[in-house]
Amino acid sequence: MNQRAKDGIKQFLEALSVDTEAPELEKTPSRVTELYSELFSGVGLDTKSAWGETFSTDYKGLVAVTGIPFYSMCEHHLLPFFGTVDIVYQPKDGCVAGLSKFQDIVNILSRRPQLQERLASELADAIMNDLSAHGVFVRITSTQLCMLIKGTMQQDSKVITLESRGVLAEKGTLRDEALAMLGGGQANV
């Protein structure tokens, strides 16, 4: 248990006039510390080693991994945002990663104070750089709790970010195929 974090949570609650000695709240600083330790478990981790072994194939087409669930914390308010990540990539010379590794990479990059826009960019960079891919297209669709519970409370709103690199950043057949794999047709995105 990170004692410094636990003490900080207790001081934070007490500064807001919360009685941390009440029986129902006395373990709250420990619980919050444990929770945030898990939510920020990606801090300081690098994606490169998480890919493990890659595999050579004769496959020349695009690879799509869709509907990858994620949970992250908005760095502005420390409130959750969550949703799904869709990835399409063009492997280089048939070199593909294990499909479960995409969830691992999403977890590493989302388990830290984050912005959705940065998360999309970091995922695209990790796939391009770590796998030496010819191209990548990342779409993240999320619900941002800060939009739902503060200010004008924009219920049912979704945030969609798109990030592309390499051959999938260029308009053309491959990009159109990637978009079709994600359920769309030709688009000017």
CORWO-V131527 format. One record per helix or strand of 3 or more residues. SS is the DSSP state (~ for helix, > for strand). FROM is the first residue (numbers start at 1). TO is the last residue. If there is no record, write none. Layout:
ss->SS from->FROM to->TO
ss->SS from->FROM to->TO
This chain:
ss->~ from->3 to->15
ss->~ from->28 to->39
ss->~ from->48 to->51
ss->> from->54 to->56
ss->> from->62 to->74
ss->> from->80 to->90
ss->> from->95 to->97
ss->~ from->100 to->110
ss->~ from->116 to->131
ss->> from->135 to->144
ss->~ from->145 to->149
ss->> from->159 to->166
ss->~ from->173 to->181
